Amino acid sequence: MTKRIIFSLSVIALTQVVVVRTTTMGQGALVPSGPPGPIMKTLDQIEPRQPIGTLPFTITNSGVYYLTGPLNGTANQNGITVSAENVTIDLNGFTLTSGNNSLAAITVNGTRHGLKVQNGAIFGWLSGIAASTSSDGVFQNLTFSNLDGRALEAGGHSTVWQCRASGGGSDAIKVGANSNVTDCSAVQNSGNGISVGLSSFVSRCNVASNSGNGIVTDHFGIVENCQSFSNGSAGMGALNGCRFTGCTFGGNQAGGLAAGDNTQVENCAAVNNIGVGILIGNVSQIENTKSSGSSTSGFWLGADCYLRNSTAANNGDNGVATTDDAHISDCKSSGNGSSGFRVNNGSTIQNCSAQHNATDGILVTSECTVTGSTANANFNARDAAGIHATGTGNCVKDNNVVSNDRGLSAENPGNAFLRNTVSNNSLNYSLSDEQVMAPTLTKESIKAAANPWSNLTY
């Protein structure tokens, strides 16, 4: 019985093997019937490209165009004329060189949008890219040199990236509103370096030795991490509502920065400019900024401005000068050719330091408050005071006034001097009659003093 069971199982297993072997047979010929067909599209199928082999050349259809090699312009004609929307011109690493009196290397005919020009150089033309009537353009990795006019002009919503313009006969880069200019340079052009329209953004750009301003922005512009040196006018200029962050203005011929109302300046530096280092309009703010070596004032602020955590040093006139209602705190002004701080009516100076200035350390007109500040070693042959009030209604309290020509000075009545420490000045007090003056204590009498508002002289 056992042998019969074993035999039956063996037959079943052999049958299954045979069935499996039968189902895996008969696969047909393995030799391919022909070569494999293409499985990818060509570049022209993905992005059709049209060659530009001679100039002048007119583009009348949208698409991508590329240079086949370096090209020379023709006398009194434009190089490439764009008469279509959404055109890309790839210079392909080559140079468009002017012929005799050639006009624009690339120009736009009519109102267009979506022009893109990239990867090459433009040399010697009357103008480089004349695209003021084109919006939403992109211009990247371009070099412009020795142009008679402007290097690049484009309309609003333009993006300019990694472009370099030098030796031009007019402005270098000029774009319309809501544009972005990044990682560009403009050097030795006979106009402004970079000029942008309303609500535009300029970042990481270097401008130098241009005959006009370095960088100019319309209202509400933002300029970040840019440098502007040795330009024939201001290093940077702006209308109202602009912001400057991380910028340096140096050696410019008409001031470092000149900006309108509602300006914000943060973490900037103005160095060795002719004129005012940083000049801003009303209701503006400056923080963490330095201004040194200017031929006139380091900072000049309009009405109702704030200056915080900033330094003015070695300027030819005042370190800080303001109109009315300024708010200055935690600042230092030293080594200036006139006053350290010179502020107008209704202003406040708090926790500041004025040292080694040629005239007054701190000069206020009327209804100002000076508190918690130090005035030290401001001296110019009896024409300098540590703190000097020229008007009335000022409150001068909790200050340290040491080693000046005059310590506290006021030529008009009606000012309050409270709880100040005054020492080692040639004349500690030079005050007219009818001041609100707390008792003056010496170091010998201070222990017996009962008035907490007393001034201390030692």
C-alpha positions, 0 to 999 in steps of 0.5 A: 500500500505504501509503495503505491502511494509513493508511486502515485505522488511521483507521477503527479510531480513528474506531470507538473514538471512536464506541464511547466516545461511545456508552458515555457517553450516556444518564445520565437526568434530572439534576433531584432527585426531592425535597429531601435527607433528614437525615443527622445525629441530633438532640441529643435522639437523641444525649443525651435531655435532660429540662427542669426548669422548676419546683421541687420536682422529683424525678428517678426515671430516669437521664438528663440534666436541665437548667434552663430558667431561674432557679428558686426553692425552696419553703418547707420542701422540697428543690429537686431530689431525685435518686432514680436512678443516673447522673443529670446535672443541668445548671444551664445557667448559671442559679441555684437560689434558696431560698424561705422556709426551703427545705431542700437545693437538690439532695439524693440519696435513698438510696445512688446513684452517678454524679451529675453537677451542673454550670454554675450557682449555688446561693444561700441554701438550708439546704444546697447539694448534699446527696449524702453517699450518692452515690459517683463524682459529678462537681461542676463549675463551681458557685458556692455562696453564703449557705447556712445549712449546708454548700455541697457534701457528696458520698461517695467517689470524687468529683471537684470542679472549679472550685467556689466556696463563700462565706458558708456556715454550716458546712463549705464542701466535704466529700467522701469517700475517694479524691476529687479537689478541684481549682481550688476556693475556700472563703471566709468559711464557718462551718466548714472550707473543704475537707475530704476523706476517705482517700487524696484529692487537693487541688490548686490551691485557695484557702481563706481566712477560714473559722471552722474549718481551711482544708483538712483531709485524712484519712490518706494525702492529697495537697495540692499548690499550695494557699493557706490564709489567715486561717482560725480554726483551722489553715491545713491539718490532716492525719492520718498519711501525708499529703504537702504540696507547694508550699503556703502557710499564712498568718495562721491562728489555730491554726498553719499546718500541723498533721499526723500521723506520716509526713508529707512537706512540700516547698517550702511556706511558713508565714507569720505564723500564731498558734501553730506555723508547721509541726507534724508527727508522728513519722518525717516529712520537711520539705524546702525549706520556710520558716516565719516570723513564727509566734507560737511556734515556726517548726517543731515536729518529732516523733521521728525526723524530717528537716528539710533545706534549710529556714529559720526566721525571726522566730518568737516562740519557737524557730526549730526545736524537736524531740523525740528523734532529729531529723536537721537539715541545711543549715538556717538559723534566725535572729531568733527569740524563743528558740533557733534550734535546740532539739533533744532526745536523739539528734539531729543538726544538720549544716551549719546556721546559727543567727544573731541569736536571742534565746537559744541559737543551738543547744541540745541535750540529750543524745547529740546531734551538732552538726557543720559549723555556724555560731552567730553573734550569739546574745545575751541578757544572758548567757543565750545561747550559740552552742552549748549542751549541757544534758545529757551525751554530746554531740559538738560538732565542726567548728563556727564560734561567733562573737560570741555571749554565750557561745560553747560552753556545757555545765553537765554533764560528759561532752561532747566539744568538738573542732576548733571555732573560737570567737571574739569571744564575751563568754565563749568557753567556759562549760564544767563540769569533766570535759568531753572537751575537745581542746586550745585553741589561740590564733592565735599557737600554731596553727602549732605545734599537733600535735593535729588535734582542737584547738579554736581561739580567737582 
